[in-house]
Amino acid sequence: MRWMENELLALMARRRTNRTAAVPTITARQLSDCLFAGMGITGETSNCVGALPLGMTPSGGARNPYEAYVVALGVDGLEPGVYHYSAADHDLGRISANHLPKISDLVGGQDWADAMPCLVLLCARLDRTMWKYDDANAYRVVLIEAGHIGQNMMLAATRHGLSACPTAALSHTAIKRLLGLDRLTDAPIYALTLSTPEPGPHPAGQSIN
């Protein structure tokens, strides 16, 4: 098959959703690359509004509505906690949280998630897009962007030998309370766990797709 000779297509073909964790940690470098692949800023452009960031994924109207948060439970070199990712500075800032939750509490009670070293939460600031587009259908643009970001993160994870397991089964109230998101226009949209998957045959009940 000729696609196997193409490095990018071969990487894409290796991507799998694997709800297992062979080891309890991932490295800070692995997490860093996944975050940059999805949310990183690579330059800037300008228009009548002013300077606009150019990112790793397309964004409708260059509004970049997403913020990424990390619930880190097993990241080597990173204290367990809840962090906000700054795309502009490519760094993590710890945010105040009154407790460190089980990951399953944030993803609709999915018990498999509790074995994962970390969770990346993608939360939309809908007002950023609403500022430019007053058509109610513009929310579709925001939802589509989560897919762009998530796919890049999954490919970066695959490159590192990780599995990035995406889920849209989110516990909205728990997430917003944890992150201090109290506005109606702050919306948890998508999430991905990161882990080193179990090799070989997969246990019954574990999702592979």
FENWORA-V9459 format. One record per helix or strand of 3 or more residues. SS is the DSSP state (A for helix, B for strand). FROM is the first residue (numbers start at 0). TO is the last residue. Records with the same first field share a line. If there is no record, write none. Layout:
SS = FROM-TO + FROM-TO
//
This chain:
A = 1-4 + 6-13 + 27-38 + 59-61 + 102-104 + 110-114 + 125-129 + 135-158 + 171-178
B = 40-45 + 50-54 + 65-71 + 80-85 + 90-93 + 117-124 + 162-166 + 185-194
//
